[in-house]
Amino acid sequence: MPTNQNNNEEEVDLGSLFVIIGRGFSTLFNFIGTFFKFIFLSVIKALVFLKKNFRPIGIAVIIGGVIGGVKEFNKEDLFYSQLMLEPNFKSTRQLYNNVNYYNDLVKQKDTAILQKIFNLEMSVAASLRKFQIQPVQIDSDIINSYNSLILSLDTLSVKSFGYESFKESFTNYDYKFHRITVRAEKNDVFDKLADVIISSVVNNNFFNRIKTITNKNLNRTDSLYRQNLIQVDTLRNVYMKVMIEESKKQTSGTSIDLGGQKSKTKEIDLFETNRKINQDLEEIAIKKSTEYDVINIISNFQPIGTKVNFITENYIFLFVVFGGGFMIFWLLLRQLNTYLENYKQ
């Protein structure tokens, strides 16, 4: 009898569990259905609103297009070119400061100083319209910087320094590559700007001193590794001779062991050491090539600039969007006012 009662209780519990699960699925599907129904009704209401107010919205769009067309026709042609750089020795901040300074001179229309800085003709300096610098945001830069930091810290410090907190503290100055964009009314002024922009940072005594010290250390380390490589090769030759002599003596019947298994183990260790030194030499060669200068030029300004023709800067597009958006806002505001008037009654 108790057994039957326990079975009935288990069946009731299972039944209740299935009922709860069924209600959960039902609630989920009802929520999904309600959500899509809300989206559908919102789209329908928007289409009804546009159909009902098609004429005033269309008139506003046409007026905006006409005004934008006039401004687009009369605006000055602008050209742009880009310079991509890789700053070294923490010189990125100085590069940003210099480029922002040039842009401030453009905003203030201080043509005389621009002419003096870039050694340009007055008309050419007056044609400059904008200097802009921004990082080339690559996620691998953050990951590589974080890995380098972790390798330089002890185990206790690593536990208190998570990747997310490091990513939040990663600034524009910390990215590896940076793009400088210059705009001008003339399309042939850009190749005269790169040398001045770079030399304004390269001629800094502090960065030059760091560059000199870094290159000396790299050359010294390279020379030391090459000497170690020669020594390892010499040891390998010695162990090879020992192994050959041992093989001859074992063949002649003697039981004298001049190296045995230890010789073979040392031979493998020397091969591994040789490989590691060659890998270190390769890394040094890469560092010497990338850190030879304060700033590396990845791609220079094109001699002839590209015409600025972005849709987001086209007056026709901007005024069409503004005209249509303003009319829709005005109509919605009127509907809201009517609703509030009726609500009071």
C-alpha angles and dihedrals in degrees: 000000000000088000092057090047092052091049090051091050091050090050090050091049092049090047091051090048092053090047090053091047090048092051090049092053090044091053091048094050091045090053092049091047092048091049094052090043089054091050091048094049091047091053091048092050090049092051091047090050092050092047092049093048098033094122101054092041091049091049091050091049092050093048090048090049092051094049091045091048091054092049092044091051093050099041120106119257113250129198130197139195132182136223119198117202140179109211119204135198095032092296094135095096092053090050091052092048092052095048092047088050091055090049091051089054089053092050090050090046090232094163095164094063092043089052091051096046097048097029092235135150114264094249092049093049090049090054093063110107109170145005117198134173128188136160124258096238110218119166092215089066090063093045094048092047091050092049091050090050093049092050090053095051131077122246095261093053093047092060091058095047113071127187095242093055090047091050091052091052092049108110135194089261091061097063117103101229130040132192124216116199122194125189126198142162090237119064098210104057102085102085089062093059106057098071093051094047092050097041090053086069101028093056091059108118094216095056092042090054092051090047092052094048092046094050092047091052092048092050091047092049091046091053092047093050091049090053090049089050090055090049092050091050089051091051091048090054090050093052091046090055090047091052091048092050090047091051091051093050093048089051092051090055103257120134098210112130114210096177113339117172092346090062091053091047092050090048090056090046090052091050089052092047090049091051092048093050091050090050090051090049090053091052090049090050090053092048091049091053095046099038098041091102134034089240128023119208109225095176127356131219114284110245090231116045127226118246114253104243106150116154091226089060096045110113093211091056093043096049093044090053092043094047095047093042093048092050092049090049091049093050092048090049090053091050090050091050091050090049091051092048091052091045091057090054 
